[in-house]
């Protein structure tokens, strides 16, 4: 039999310094696809106007890079400009269609739509519908924009890719007429082998022997405020309990959030118990997870928590806010608490200190390694199935 023609998939570049999680999402997806026997050629769409060099970390997993806008004959560029201004159907003049067809692309994966006139099979990834659940963290203008965008994207997509069953339920209520297009793909995080000594990395930041680690960006919905209140409840009875936090301190929706958090830490007198490291090198995050007593994610909302997936792949106990997506992710050695209840978190912190020891847990790590390959293959197969469906849609 002749060899199977590789499926050519183009990926929107969601890898940016402002959202490094996008880089790791694509990298982990590419690693999962490498575990499959089905041949897939991966191309990255790079916008010359918007892209930085963050995507270089993805180059080893790519068959090529497609730069947008493409260099096209002047006559075609002029025709497209005139049709756009006159609001006429653009057909094959869509410059993105031109670029991708010329490269022989079978389907596209993007966190956006390329317009009603886009001529190739399209998978649109909508990470979450947070603005429907936590409208207080969005301006009215942004909420309306997100709703309008998600409606348009799901209309133009051949498949809508969602990260959780919870998001699928949201889509069914938000845009029920598009629900048949939806497919759920559960992200799985690969934890790279590292030679970093966990205890030595912790010593770099002058951390105590025992600490809980919270590696979330300091955004309001990540709920660091609850941690401060829980530590305030414990500062007299359990002053030894320390929570170490790392992540970007800028919340673009609430720019003063981190300053307000620091003010509350001072008022509560928990400077010694709440350690905010800010941004740290990515290679230090996993060693700090391994060295901690347990990992913590108190978030009020998640699309699909990367922290939880890293814990599952690494083999570590975790304290989790009791929200639907965390239940769906269902990591082993998880303790759930009400994300609105500081006493519930305080109790969970005390329990973790009494139950777990700092440093790598050999048994949990061995179990995680044993389960990882099948979890990652499932992730890759979910994408492959969606891509094959999409490629045959037009």
C-alpha positions as CSV (number, residue, x, y, z in Angstrom):
1,X,0.0,0.0,0.0
2,X,1.2,3.5,-0.7
3,X,2.1,5.6,2.4
4,X,-0.7,7.6,3.9
5,X,-0.5,11.2,2.9
6,X,0.3,13.3,6.0
7,X,-2.5,15.5,7.3
8,X,-1.3,19.1,7.1
9,X,-2.6,21.3,10.0
10,X,-1.8,25.0,10.4
11,X,-1.9,26.4,13.9
12,X,-2.6,30.0,14.8
13,X,0.4,31.3,16.8
14,X,-1.0,31.7,20.3
15,X,2.5,31.7,21.7
16,X,3.2,35.2,23.0
17,X,5.2,36.7,25.9
18,X,2.0,38.2,27.2
19,X,0.4,34.7,27.4
20,X,3.1,32.1,27.8
21,X,0.5,29.5,28.6
22,X,-0.4,29.5,24.9
23,X,3.2,28.4,24.1
24,X,3.0,25.5,26.5
25,X,-0.5,24.5,25.3
26,X,0.8,24.1,21.7
27,X,4.0,22.4,22.8
28,X,2.2,19.9,24.9
29,X,-0.3,19.2,22.1
30,X,2.6,18.7,19.6
31,X,4.3,16.3,22.1
32,X,1.1,14.3,22.4
33,X,0.8,14.1,18.6
34,X,4.3,12.8,18.4
35,X,3.2,9.7,20.4
36,X,0.7,8.7,17.7
37,X,1.5,6.7,14.6
38,X,-0.7,8.8,12.3
39,X,1.4,11.2,10.2
40,X,0.6,14.9,10.9
41,X,2.6,17.9,9.4
42,X,2.4,20.9,11.7
43,X,2.7,24.5,10.5
44,X,2.6,27.7,12.5
45,X,0.9,30.8,11.2
46,X,3.1,33.8,12.1
47,X,1.8,37.4,11.9
48,X,4.7,39.7,11.1
49,X,2.9,42.6,12.8
50,X,2.0,40.9,16.0
51,X,4.4,38.1,16.8
52,X,7.5,38.1,19.0
53,X,10.1,35.4,19.0
54,X,8.4,33.3,21.8
55,X,7.3,30.7,19.2
56,X,10.9,29.6,18.7
57,X,10.4,27.1,21.4
58,X,7.9,25.4,19.1
59,X,10.2,25.1,16.0
60,X,11.5,21.6,16.8
61,X,7.9,20.3,16.4
62,X,7.0,22.1,13.2
63,X,7.2,21.2,9.5
64,X,7.3,24.9,8.7
65,X,6.3,28.4,9.5
66,X,3.8,30.3,7.4
67,X,4.2,34.1,7.5
68,X,1.1,36.3,7.2
69,X,0.3,38.4,5.3
70,X,1.7,36.6,2.3
71,X,3.4,38.3,-0.5
72,X,0.8,38.5,-3.3
73,X,0.6,40.2,-6.6
74,X,-0.4,43.8,-6.4
75,X,-3.5,43.3,-8.5
76,X,-4.8,40.7,-6.1
77,X,-4.1,42.8,-3.0
78,X,-5.9,45.8,-4.6
79,X,-8.9,43.6,-5.5
80,X,-9.1,42.3,-1.9
81,X,-8.9,45.9,-0.5
82,X,-11.7,47.1,-2.8
83,X,-14.0,44.2,-2.0
84,X,-13.4,44.6,1.7
85,X,-14.3,48.3,1.6
86,X,-17.4,47.6,-0.4
87,X,-18.4,44.8,2.0
88,X,-18.6,42.4,-1.0
89,X,-18.1,38.6,-0.8
90,X,-14.4,38.0,-0.7
91,X,-14.2,34.3,-1.8
92,X,-10.8,33.0,-2.4
93,X,-9.3,36.6,-2.2
94,X,-9.2,36.2,1.6
95,X,-5.4,36.6,2.1
96,X,-5.3,33.9,4.8
97,X,-7.0,31.4,2.5
98,X,-4.5,32.3,-0.2
99,X,-1.6,31.6,2.1
100,X,-2.9,28.3,3.4
101,X,-4.1,26.8,0.2
102,X,-0.8,27.6,-1.4
103,X,0.9,25.6,1.4
104,X,-1.5,22.6,0.9
105,X,-3.1,22.9,4.4
106,X,-5.9,20.5,5.1
107,X,-7.3,22.2,8.2
108,X,-6.6,25.1,10.6
109,X,-6.6,25.2,14.4
110,X,-7.1,28.7,15.9
111,X,-8.4,30.6,18.9
112,X,-10.3,33.0,16.6
113,X,-12.2,33.0,13.3
114,X,-10.8,34.2,10.0
115,X,-14.1,35.5,8.7
116,X,-17.2,34.2,7.0
117,X,-15.3,34.1,3.7
118,X,-12.5,31.8,5.0
119,X,-12.2,28.9,2.6
120,X,-10.5,26.2,4.6
121,X,-11.8,23.8,7.2
122,X,-11.5,25.5,10.6
123,X,-11.2,24.3,14.2
124,X,-11.8,27.2,16.6
125,X,-10.7,26.7,20.2
126,X,-12.7,28.6,22.9
127,X,-10.8,28.1,26.2
128,X,-13.7,29.1,28.5
129,X,-16.8,31.2,29.0
130,X,-15.5,32.9,32.2
131,X,-17.4,36.1,31.6
132,X,-20.7,34.3,31.9
133,X,-19.8,32.9,35.4
134,X,-17.8,35.8,36.8
135,X,-19.1,39.0,35.1
136,X,-17.8,41.1,38.0
137,X,-14.3,40.6,36.7
138,X,-15.2,42.0,33.2
139,X,-16.3,45.4,32.0
140,X,-19.7,45.4,30.3
141,X,-17.9,46.3,27.1
142,X,-15.5,43.3,27.3
143,X,-18.3,40.9,28.2
144,X,-20.3,42.0,25.2
145,X,-17.3,41.7,23.0
146,X,-16.5,38.2,24.2
147,X,-20.1,37.1,23.7
148,X,-20.1,38.6,20.2
149,X,-16.8,37.0,19.3
150,X,-17.6,33.6,20.6
151,X,-20.9,33.6,18.7
152,X,-19.2,34.6,15.5
153,X,-16.4,32.2,15.9
154,X,-18.7,29.2,16.5
155,X,-20.8,30.2,13.5
156,X,-17.7,30.3,11.2
157,X,-16.0,27.2,12.6
158,X,-16.5,23.7,11.2
159,X,-15.6,22.3,14.7
160,X,-15.6,24.2,18.0
161,X,-12.9,22.8,20.3
162,X,-13.6,23.1,24.1
163,X,-11.4,22.1,27.0
164,X,-14.0,20.6,29.3
165,X,-17.5,19.2,29.6
166,X,-18.3,22.2,31.7
167,X,-17.4,24.5,28.7
168,X,-19.6,22.3,26.5
169,X,-22.5,22.8,28.9
170,X,-21.9,26.6,28.6
171,X,-21.9,26.5,24.8
172,X,-25.1,24.5,24.8
173,X,-26.8,27.3,26.8
174,X,-24.9,30.2,25.1
175,X,-25.1,29.1,21.5
176,X,-27.3,25.9,21.4
177,X,-27.5,26.0,17.6
178,X,-23.7,25.5,17.4
179,X,-23.5,22.7,20.0
180,X,-23.4,19.9,17.4
181,X,-20.1,21.3,16.1
182,X,-18.5,21.1,19.6
183,X,-15.9,18.6,20.6
184,X,-14.1,18.3,24.0
185,X,-10.3,17.9,24.1
186,X,-8.7,17.5,27.5
187,X,-5.3,19.1,27.7
188,X,-2.5,17.0,29.2
189,X,0.7,18.6,30.4
190,X,4.1,16.8,30.0
191,X,6.6,17.5,32.7
192,X,10.1,17.7,31.3
193,X,12.9,15.7,33.0
194,X,15.0,18.1,34.9
195,X,18.4,18.0,36.6
196,X,17.4,20.8,39.0
197,X,17.6,19.7,42.6
198,X,14.2,20.7,44.1
199,X,15.7,21.6,47.5
200,X,18.4,23.7,45.9
201,X,15.8,25.6,43.8
202,X,13.8,26.3,47.0
203,X,17.0,27.5,48.7
204,X,17.5,30.0,45.9
205,X,14.4,31.8,47.1
206,X,15.3,31.4,50.8
207,X,12.2,29.3,51.3
208,X,11.5,27.3,54.5
209,X,11.8,23.5,54.5
210,X,8.0,23.2,54.5
211,X,5.7,25.3,52.3
212,X,2.6,25.1,50.1
213,X,3.1,26.2,46.5
214,X,0.6,28.3,44.5
215,X,1.9,28.9,40.9
216,X,-0.9,31.1,39.5
217,X,-0.8,34.5,38.0
218,X,-2.0,37.2,40.4
219,X,-5.3,37.8,38.7
220,X,-8.4,38.6,40.8
221,X,-10.2,35.4,39.9
222,X,-7.2,33.3,40.9
223,X,-8.4,34.0,44.4
224,X,-5.1,34.8,46.3
225,X,-7.2,37.0,48.5
226,X,-8.8,33.8,50.1
227,X,-5.3,32.5,50.9
228,X,-4.5,35.7,52.8
229,X,-7.7,35.4,54.8
230,X,-7.0,31.7,55.6
231,X,-3.4,32.5,56.7
232,X,-4.8,35.3,58.9
233,X,-7.0,32.7,60.7
234,X,-3.9,30.5,61.2
235,X,-1.2,33.0,62.1
236,X,-1.5,32.5,65.9
237,X,-2.3,28.7,66.0
238,X,-0.2,27.6,63.0
239,X,2.4,30.3,62.2
240,X,4.6,27.6,60.6
241,X,2.2,27.3,57.6
242,X,3.7,29.2,54.6
243,X,2.2,29.6,51.2
244,X,4.6,30.5,48.4
245,X,3.2,32.1,45.3
246,X,4.8,32.8,41.9
247,X,3.3,34.3,38.7
248,X,2.7,37.6,36.9
249,X,1.7,40.3,39.3
250,X,-0.2,42.4,36.7
251,X,-3.9,41.8,36.3
252,X,-4.8,43.8,33.1
253,X,-8.5,43.9,34.0
254,X,-7.8,45.1,37.6
255,X,-4.3,46.8,37.5
256,X,-4.4,47.6,41.3
257,X,-5.3,44.1,42.3
258,X,-1.7,43.1,43.4
259,X,-1.2,46.3,45.4
260,X,-4.5,45.8,47.2
261,X,-3.4,42.2,48.0
262,X,-0.1,43.5,49.5
263,X,-2.1,46.0,51.6
264,X,-4.3,43.3,52.9
265,X,-1.3,41.1,53.7
266,X,0.2,44.0,55.7
267,X,-3.2,44.5,57.5
268,X,-3.5,40.8,58.4
269,X,0.1,40.6,59.5
270,X,0.9,37.5,57.4
271,X,4.1,38.7,55.6
272,X,6.0,35.7,56.9
273,X,3.3,33.2,55.9
274,X,2.5,34.6,52.4
275,X,5.6,34.7,50.1
276,X,5.0,36.4,46.7
277,X,7.9,35.6,44.4
278,X,6.4,37.2,41.3
279,X,7.6,35.9,37.9
280,X,10.3,33.2,38.2
281,X,12.1,31.2,35.5
282,X,9.8,28.5,34.1
283,X,12.4,25.7,34.8
284,X,12.0,26.5,38.5
285,X,8.3,25.9,38.7
286,X,8.3,22.1,38.6
287,X,11.1,21.7,41.1
288,X,9.2,24.0,43.5
289,X,6.1,21.8,43.0
290,X,8.2,18.7,43.8
291,X,9.8,20.3,46.9
292,X,6.5,21.6,48.3
293,X,4.4,19.9,50.9
294,X,1.5,20.2,48.4
295,X,0.4,22.4,45.5
296,X,-2.6,24.8,45.9
297,X,-5.0,26.2,43.3
298,X,-7.8,28.3,45.0
299,X,-9.1,29.7,41.7
300,X,-12.8,30.8,41.3
301,X,-12.8,29.7,37.7
302,X,-10.7,27.6,35.3
303,X,-11.1,26.7,31.7
304,X,-8.9,23.6,32.2
305,X,-6.2,24.1,34.9
306,X,-2.6,23.7,33.7
307,X,-1.5,23.5,37.3
308,X,-3.7,20.5,37.9
309,X,-2.5,18.8,34.8
310,X,1.1,19.4,35.8
311,X,0.4,17.9,39.2
312,X,-1.2,14.9,37.7
313,X,1.8,14.3,35.4
314,X,4.3,15.1,38.2
315,X,2.7,13.1,41.0
316,X,2.0,15.6,43.8
317,X,-0.8,16.2,46.4
318,X,-2.9,19.3,45.6
319,X,-5.5,21.5,47.4
320,X,-8.2,22.5,45.0
321,X,-11.1,24.9,45.0
322,X,-14.3,22.9,44.6
323,X,-15.3,24.1,41.1
324,X,-16.8,22.0,38.3
325,X,-13.6,21.9,36.1
326,X,-11.4,20.9,39.0
327,X,-13.8,18.0,39.8
328,X,-13.7,17.1,36.1
329,X,-9.9,17.0,36.1
330,X,-10.1,14.8,39.2
331,X,-6.4,14.6,40.2
332,X,-5.3,11.9,42.6
333,X,-4.4,13.0,46.2
334,X,-6.7,16.0,45.9
335,X,-8.3,17.9,48.8
336,X,-11.3,20.1,47.7
337,X,-12.4,23.2,49.6
338,X,-15.1,25.9,49.2
339,X,-13.4,28.8,47.3
340,X,-15.6,31.3,49.2
341,X,-14.7,29.9,52.7
342,X,-11.4,31.0,54.3
343,X,-11.9,28.6,57.2
344,X,-12.3,25.7,54.8
345,X,-9.0,26.5,53.2
346,X,-7.4,27.0,56.5
347,X,-8.5,23.5,57.6
348,X,-7.2,22.1,54.3
349,X,-3.8,23.8,54.9
350,X,-3.5,22.3,58.4
351,X,-4.5,18.9,57.1
352,X,-1.9,19.0,54.3
353,X,0.9,20.0,56.8
354,X,-0.1,17.1,59.0
355,X,-0.4,14.5,56.1
356,X,2.4,15.2,53.6
357,X,6.1,15.7,53.7
358,X,8.2,18.1,51.7
359,X,10.1,16.9,48.7
360,X,9.3,14.4,45.9
361,X,6.9,11.6,46.7
362,X,8.5,8.5,45.0
363,X,5.2,6.5,45.0
364,X,3.1,9.3,43.6
365,X,5.7,10.2,41.0
366,X,6.1,6.5,39.8
367,X,2.3,6.2,39.5
368,X,2.2,9.5,37.5
369,X,4.9,8.3,35.1
370,X,3.0,5.0,34.5
371,X,-0.2,6.8,33.7
372,X,1.2,9.7,31.7
373,X,1.8,8.1,28.3
374,X,-1.8,6.8,27.9
375,X,-3.2,10.2,29.1
376,X,-1.1,12.0,26.5
377,X,-2.0,9.6,23.8
378,X,-5.6,10.2,24.5
379,X,-5.1,14.0,24.3
380,X,-3.3,13.5,20.9
381,X,-6.0,11.1,19.6
382,X,-8.8,13.5,20.6
383,X,-7.1,16.2,18.5
384,X,-6.4,13.9,15.6
385,X,-10.1,12.8,15.4
386,X,-11.3,16.4,15.5
387,X,-8.8,17.4,12.8
388,X,-9.8,14.5,10.6
389,X,-13.5,15.4,11.0
390,X,-12.7,19.0,10.2
391,X,-10.6,18.3,7.2
392,X,-13.4,16.3,5.6
393,X,-16.0,19.0,6.4
394,X,-15.5,21.1,3.2
